[in-house]
Amino acid sequence: MAKSADLSFLREISLLKDLEEPQLVALWPRLRERRLRKSEVLFREGDPGEEMFFIRTGTILVSKVVSGRVEQILSRLQAGDVFGEMSVFGDEPIRTATIQAENEASLLSLDRKSINEFIEANPKDAARLFQQLVVVLIRRLVQSSQLVSEVTRWGLEATGLDAERKSGGPSR
Amino acid sequence: MSEPGPQAGLTAPGAAPRPPARLELLVRSEDGESFETREIASPAAYLQLRPQRLPDDQWELAQLPSGVPGTKKYVLKSRRAENYLQLDEEERFLWQQMDGRVSMQDIAVAYVMRYGSFDFEKIPQLIRKLLLADLLTLRPMSRLRDILARNRRNPAARAMEAGLHAIERLNVSSRRWNDLFERIHRWGGWLLFTPAAVIGLIVLTAFGTRALVNLWNDLGAISSALGHHAIVAIIALKLAFFLTVALHQLVHALACVHYGRRVKEVGFIVHHLVVPTFYADVTDLFMASRRARVVNALAGPTVHLVLGMLGVIWANALGPGLLQACVAASAVLQLQSFIVCIYPFSFLEMDGYHVLEDAVGMPRLSQESSQFMRGTFLKRIAVGRFRRQEVVYLAYFTLSLLSVMAFVGLNAWLILSAKHA
């Protein structure tokens, strides 16, 4: 990033909010800007990838294929949200969902190499970053549980299945 | 129909009811370059389920002797699972609807038309019983879409599926028009449903008929003018007719609010995936009286009668030329539309057909007649005996077939007459 660090934006990112200003300034040149047009796909489920992204502007849809051209929307991410961290910190650098812009969006990306270098150079700040990463992952887990529950409820309601009955069957 | 589906939200006892669950989907375009998001509420999905009973050779239905006069009981047997279920008359009717082609919503509509009221418990209760007895499966989508989905490797099937999807996307609707229709009704729309309007219509029809007779003498000149400007005439006629369809739906909507019911939705749709048209969802009228339903059915087509009669009177007043030819042809098209709408025997489920359905108490008369002719008719001929219901099927099918042939013949004759002129 050639421009000076946008510290106010970096402080809005939950993952980075506990970092001190010098660390944020040090991190800034490692970030790469990426712009997405409306409906543009950033990456698809199953693609290789070693970057995580911070949303600067716009809305991002996270989806997973259900069948054919139909996908289920897992979440809608807004400015300040982060995604792609699972490919960076997980065992395999494989994307687990498809990411696309619902409207025009601007992102900042950070690759695995830059993160590793940052962690090695700033072990104290790395601990803060990982603490926030745990918070982000817990939030994701809660959202996923809620989604599973809501999808199950949808299935029960849409088929009229009465799960309270021992033998099942439609409700009412 | 209002939503007779599952409870809005599965809730713990004493808890406030939760809104229906919604599923948000992302559907990509064929080329993958764009997408659209669709939110599907669980009741909407429930209404689209198509209960499919066992194949006909795997079940039996017999009437039981009833101890109570005026009541009928039936026993339904699954030959596959050797299960027996007792059904009452209404449940037997619902069972007959569950052929895998009719959605829950359509079944609910058929029930209301047959019995005049709706019990929101009845259909799900019966479905529960049938599922437990292994007599039923639930189909989530249309058979055509099902077949197309199974044959996605075939480029033609894929193209057709994409075509259907594109046509479906043309549907535009809004649920916020009821207030507008109520205002139009209050500001004078109610006048359409008064005896004065009926008298006015009779007078107009009399003058129009006289003008039509006069115009008939100029048929050669009119046909000739049309023939010389065929493309302009066709475009003008189509456009004028398209606009009158919107007026037809407006009057249906006014009839609906006139009888104190709500217009649930208005919109634009490609009817039967072929005919572009406007529509007004006045199914709330099922909750009104039979008179209201009949008036509503007649009100829409009357628009075409009025426009047709005004058209022939105007054409009669004009001198020979393209304008007179277009007005006269447009008027004839309107009068034809009136007849097509009002005439029940045409295989088309138009307004007159719905009145007939209501009168004979057979809400799927057209489909069941076709099924009867394809399946049981030859067997009955061999036996030489028809049930009362089958006589109605046969009469409907025969009259419709003859009517369609007559209609095609008449139009062919008109075209040939114009060509020779």
Interface residues (C-beta under 8 A of the other chain):
Chain A: S39 L61 S63 V66 G68 R69 V70 E71 Q72 I73 Q100 E102 E150 V151 R153 W154 L156 E157 A158 T159 G160 D162 A163 S167 G168 G169 P170 S171 R172
Chain B: G5 P6 Q7 A8 G9 L10 R18 P20 A21 R22 L23 E24 L25 L26 V27 R28 S29 E30 G32 E33 S34 F35 T37 S42 P43 A45 Y46 L49 F120 E121 P124 Q125 I127 R128 L131 L132 L138 A149 R152
